[in-house]
Structure formats: C-alpha cells, structure tokens
C-alpha cells in the first residue's frame, strides 16, 4: 500500500493550500486535507460551513509535484484528470485552482 508523506510534508501541504485559498479563493473559509494510502483528499470549507470535496492529490515522493484527480459530483468520486497545463501532475496550488475554478464558478482559473 502506498505510504503517506511524512508529517512535516503533510503540514507543509496544508499550509500551502490554505495560503493559496486565502490569496485567490475568498469564497473558502479554509481548506481541509486528509491523508490516506498515499493520497491527499482536499475539501473546501465555505463561509457557511458547507464542505465541498474538490480534488485528490497523489503523493509521488516530491512535495512540489502531485498527481491530480478531480472530484466529480455527478459520480460521487474522484477521476484522474489533467490540469490546464495539459499535464496530469502539478503543484498543489495548480490543482487547487483547477478544482476551485470548476466548483466556485471561475473558468479563468
């Protein structure tokens, strides 16, 4: 079974995603990240407290490059996807921006 990143890396990822949400996504009160079997599941918390599943990041051993899967509400699950760059991997911030662009109605993201 794939391993989760070390605690220090988990903490750093949470910080990066919450910093990006504060900078670019005022609709979010914060970002929640939980880890399981080498994946980081990213949810947005809206100002009213509603939880919004956004994406799943796949840990590949490097802090700055993660595999990307978008949460599909129509399926109730995650599907591997590509980022606007055309790549299936990117920075955590790119992944968050892509998912928030879809779910928070900002296609320019």
ABEGO torsion letter per residue (X at the ends): XBBBBBAAAAAAAAAAAAAAAAAABAABABBBBBBBGGBBBBBBBBAAGBBBBABBBBBAGBAABBBBBBBBAAAGBBBBBBBAAGBABBBAAAAAAAAAAAAAGBAAX
